[in-house]
Structure formats: structure tokens, C-alpha cells
Amino acid sequence: MKLAILGTGFISRFYTEALLAHRRKDTITVVFGRSNEKAKRFADEFNIPHYTSDLYEAVGYPDADSVIVGLSNDMHLEAVLACAAERKHVLCTKPLGRNASEALTMLRAVEKAGIIGGYLEDLCYTPKFLKSLASIQSGAIGDVIWTKSRETHPGPHSDWFWNKERAGGGAIIDLGCHCAAISRNFIGKDIRPVEVMCWADTRVHPIDAEDNAIGLVKYANGAIGQFEVSWSFRGGMDLRDEVMGTEGTIWTNNFLRTGFEMFSTGNRGAYVAEKAESSHGWLFPVGDEVHELGYSHMFTDMFDAIDKSRQPKETFYDGYIVNAILDAAYRSAKTRQWEAVVIEDWRGTDEVKIRHGLVDYDKDHYLIKEEVLPSGEKKIIVKNKITGSIEKR
Ligand SMILES: NC(=O)c1ccc[n+]([C@@H]2O[C@H](COP(=O)([O-])OP(=O)(O)OC[C@H]3O[C@@H](n4cnc5c(N)ncnc54)[C@H](O)[C@@H]3O)[C@@H](O)[C@H]2O)c1
């Protein structure tokens, strides 16, 4: 793959490190940066042969087949439309749009141009996520009834994130997009997200946008995808997921407490991990950040998809659905009501079974609960199918 990368900031650096790691054959041939100076510095550091401060020149660069968008949220639409005009495959970071309307415009543009629009939702490619998803899809934990995805940290690293207009919101759009995408995968992408109830507030920072929020996304099969986001969590970056199924449970911790603990006096401090707040005392480093955050698997899937003219696992359509969910979350935070998820172009199923959880105990009763108590007594609680009475066996 010959790639153009747009952006020289935080995520472009992570992407570039992932792309150049482990003898990968893909090359970045051109980088766009807002200033020539920054673009040159980035190009020099990563041996990129061409740099420019003209976005359109980078997108149209003849020696690049595909474009990676690592720009601030307010620039995604313009960058994607430029790629569509050049008919270059485009891989865009999260969130796809600042809202569903922007995301839908991008989705339609790539489909009209006949190019692949890959949604760079890295947290749906972490090794732990991929294994969890495979376990769920194999039926190992039964029917998923509730998922919980949490991303909290002390707040983002650049000014534009804190500007509600430029970012499209606060912690919900910035972090909730990951959570919504994760839960949607676990519950099933085919299942329609129906409505959202959300609390959001600005608790700590002097900004217009929300810095804390919790939301419940209800799906057509009754499942709930809960998200928890914060820009004021102290102690690093907390990335955790939970899945509750009728036959099992999954808990993952992606960043803090990954099984790697280190103590340092901090006297000769060094980088620990993204958003780590301290470099002394007991620390929680991450072994291979780029890999553990999913970038390696993500780019492999994206490039294989381009090579084989198939869709990647995370597409612009997925980015659009996530934006639609978050739009409903913002409406709900204002109205304090459940708000419908408005999807103009639903491509999943509308035939879903709501799970009732009825397990036969015998021909006249359903089983409610079986438990062995500390006394050794076994309790069996059942419900009479005809009278509805709840009885102990
Ligand atoms: N895990 C992830 O997937 C992840 C993590 C961090 C950021 N991101 C996303 O990556 C994107 C960039 O975030 P970042 O953390 O790299 O931010 P950053 O501030 O470090 O970098 C932003 C880049 O956009 C450029 N830029 C900003 N305003 C511009 C403008 N008006 N015109 C042209 N270029 C402009 C900057 O020069 C810089 O190169 C955002 O959409 C963010 O949500 C994704």
C-alpha cells in the first residue's frame, strides 16, 4: 500500500508507528501538515519522501493509492470529500462525523465514488476485543443482554477537542464513539439501536461541552449497551468493557491493570503510557501500546479489504450508525427522555426476537433460580405456568 497521511498530531504518530512497525511492506509516501515546518519534521522523522501543507496536493499525490485521515473532527468531512473526488480509498479516524448528518454525507460520497471508506475504530480491533467477539459469536456466553463500555481519562491533549463546535461535542463524541461501537459489535451489528437515555454534565472543566456522561442505548432485541465517559477521571486512561450474557460474562481491562505493574522513583522519568498522569510510584505501563490498542489488526484488516475489494470490519456505515446513536444521546441529555436513534439508511434486520428467558423446570413450571446455600441446602425456585405463582421446591 502507498499511503498519504493527513495530520502530524497525536493519532497520525500512532498510526505511522503502527504502519512502519514489524517489517510492514506498506509505505507512507506523503504527509500533510498544517504548516510546512511540522510536515517536514514529521516527514524527516519517519523517512516520508514528500510533505506538503496543501491538503488537496496530499490527497491527489500520484504516488499514493489510499489516504489516512488523522485530522481534527471538523476536518474529516472536507478531507473525505477530497478523497472521494480523487477516487482514493479513505481510512478515517473516529468519530467519523461531528454528527450523523456529516457522517451520512461521507458515507454517500465514498459509495458514489466506488471507493472503500474504512472507519479506524481501533478499539474494535484490540486482541482482547477480537477474542471477546469471537467468543460471543460462537455462543460461549449465550445471549448478550447487557454490555458496558467505559473510557475515561483526565481530558484530551489539544485545544480543538475542548471547542464544542470544532469537536462536535465533548466526552460523548470523543470517547462515547468508541463505547457505542464496541457495544454494538457485542450485541450484534445487525440489531437496530432504537433509543438512548443519557445523563451528561460539565462537572470540572470551564467548557461548554460535557466532560462526564453515562448513556443507555437500547437495541431492538432488548439488549442494553451502556457507555460511561469522562474527561475528568484521574489516574490515567481507564478502558474497560463488560459483557453480560445468559450463559456467561466477559470483563476486559485494556489499559490500566493489564497485568504489567512497575515501580519507579521517577527521578529519571520516562514515558509510561497514553494519558498516564504520573511517572513515579507504582505504574501501569502497556507492553506494546500500538498493538494493544488495536492499530496493527486494524490496518491489516483495512489493507486486506482494499486488496480484495471487500469491506473492512469497520466501515463508514458503522461510523454513521455510531454518530446516529450519539446524536440521540445528546438529545436525551437535553430533554431527559429516551430519544429515538434516527437512522435514515438502516441496513440491518428488523426481524428480531425479544428474549424472554423461559427455561422449563418441568411441564407445569418454569425454572427461576437454583442455588446451593452455605448450609448445604439446595433451593429451587419455580414459576407455575398456569397460575403464575412463584414456588419453592
Ligand atoms: N484511538 C483513536 O482512534 C484516536 C485517538 C486520538 C485521536 N483520535 C482522532 O484523531 C483525530 C486527530 O486527533 P489528534 O489526537 O491527533 O489531535 P492533534 O491535535 O494531536 O492533531 C490534529 C491534527 O489535525 C491538524 N489540524 C487541526 N486543525 C486543522 C485545520 N483547521 N486544518 C487542517 N489541519 C488541522 C493538526 O495540524 C494536527 O496535525 C481526531 O479526529 C481524534 O478524534 C483517534
The ligand as an SDF file (V2000), in Angstrom:
LIG
                    3D

 44 48  0  0  0  0  0  0  0  0999 V2000
   -7.9490    5.9840   19.4900 N   0  0  0  0  0  0  0  0  0  0  0  0
   -8.1740    6.7210   18.4330 C   0  0  0  0  0  0  0  0  0  0  0  0
   -8.6570    6.2040   17.4560 O   0  0  0  0  0  0  0  0  0  0  0  0
   -7.8680    8.1800   18.4650 C   0  0  0  0  0  0  0  0  0  0  0  0
   -7.0500    8.7080   19.4700 C   0  0  0  0  0  0  0  0  0  0  0  0
   -6.7710   10.0900   19.4510 C   0  0  0  0  0  0  0  0  0  0  0  0
   -7.3380   10.8870   18.4630 C   0  0  0  0  0  0  0  0  0  0  0  0
   -8.1510   10.3340   17.5190 N   0  0  0  0  0  0  0  0  0  0  0  0
   -8.7920   11.1690   16.4790 C   0  0  0  0  0  0  0  0  0  0  0  0
   -7.7710   11.6410   15.5950 O   0  0  0  0  0  0  0  0  0  0  0  0
   -8.1100   12.9480   15.1370 C   0  0  0  0  0  0  0  0  0  0  0  0
   -6.9490   13.8730   15.4490 C   0  0  0  0  0  0  0  0  0  0  0  0
   -6.7250   13.8670   16.8320 O   0  0  0  0  0  0  0  0  0  0  0  0
   -5.2550   14.0180   17.4470 P   0  0  0  0  0  0  0  0  0  0  0  0
   -5.3280   13.4640   18.7980 O   0  0  0  0  0  0  0  0  0  0  0  0
   -4.2440   13.5150   16.5110 O   0  0  0  0  0  0  0  0  0  0  0  0
   -5.1860   15.6030   17.5540 O   0  0  0  0  0  0  0  0  0  0  0  0
   -3.9260   16.5280   17.3900 P   0  0  0  0  0  0  0  0  0  0  0  0
   -4.3700   17.8660   17.8020 O   0  0  0  0  0  0  0  0  0  0  0  0
   -2.7380   15.9260   18.0390 O   0  0  0  0  0  0  0  0  0  0  0  0
   -3.6620   16.5380   15.8140 O   0  0  0  0  0  0  0  0  0  0  0  0
   -4.6220   17.0930   14.9440 C   0  0  0  0  0  0  0  0  0  0  0  0
   -4.0390   17.2550   13.5640 C   0  0  0  0  0  0  0  0  0  0  0  0
   -5.0150   17.9530   12.7700 O   0  0  0  0  0  0  0  0  0  0  0  0
   -4.4170   19.1220   12.2030 C   0  0  0  0  0  0  0  0  0  0  0  0
   -5.3970   20.1950   12.1350 N   0  0  0  0  0  0  0  0  0  0  0  0
   -6.0660   20.7640   13.1770 C   0  0  0  0  0  0  0  0  0  0  0  0
   -6.8750   21.7430   12.7190 N   0  0  0  0  0  0  0  0  0  0  0  0
   -6.7110   21.7910   11.3910 C   0  0  0  0  0  0  0  0  0  0  0  0
   -7.2690   22.6020   10.3760 C   0  0  0  0  0  0  0  0  0  0  0  0
   -8.1390   23.5630   10.6430 N   0  0  0  0  0  0  0  0  0  0  0  0
   -6.8660   22.3840    9.1120 N   0  0  0  0  0  0  0  0  0  0  0  0
   -6.0090   21.3920    8.8180 C   0  0  0  0  0  0  0  0  0  0  0  0
   -5.4410   20.6100    9.7420 N   0  0  0  0  0  0  0  0  0  0  0  0
   -5.7940   20.8070   11.0110 C   0  0  0  0  0  0  0  0  0  0  0  0
   -3.2790   19.4850   13.1540 C   0  0  0  0  0  0  0  0  0  0  0  0
   -2.3190   20.2480   12.4920 O   0  0  0  0  0  0  0  0  0  0  0  0
   -2.7590   18.0940   13.5410 C   0  0  0  0  0  0  0  0  0  0  0  0
   -1.8960   17.5840   12.5540 O   0  0  0  0  0  0  0  0  0  0  0  0
   -9.4210   13.3170   15.8340 C   0  0  0  0  0  0  0  0  0  0  0  0
  -10.4930   13.0580   14.9810 O   0  0  0  0  0  0  0  0  0  0  0  0
   -9.4600   12.4010   17.0400 C   0  0  0  0  0  0  0  0  0  0  0  0
  -10.7760   12.1070   17.4820 O   0  0  0  0  0  0  0  0  0  0  0  0
   -8.3910    8.9950   17.4860 C   0  0  0  0  0  0  0  0  0  0  0  0
  1  2  1  0
  2  3  2  0
  2  4  1  0
  4  5  1  0
  4 44  2  0
  5  6  2  0
  6  7  1  0
  7  8  2  0
  8  9  1  0
  8 44  1  0
  9 10  1  0
  9 42  1  0
 10 11  1  0
 11 12  1  0
 11 40  1  0
 12 13  1  0
 13 14  1  0
 14 15  2  0
 14 16  1  0
 14 17  1  0
 17 18  1  0
 18 19  2  0
 18 20  1  0
 18 21  1  0
 21 22  1  0
 22 23  1  0
 23 24  1  0
 23 38  1  0
 24 25  1  0
 25 26  1  0
 25 36  1  0
 26 27  1  0
 26 35  1  0
 27 28  2  0
 28 29  1  0
 29 30  1  0
 29 35  2  0
 30 31  1  0
 30 32  2  0
 32 33  1  0
 33 34  2  0
 34 35  1  0
 36 37  1  0
 36 38  1  0
 38 39  1  0
 40 41  1  0
 40 42  1  0
 42 43  1  0
M  CHG  2   8   1  16  -1
M  END
$$$$
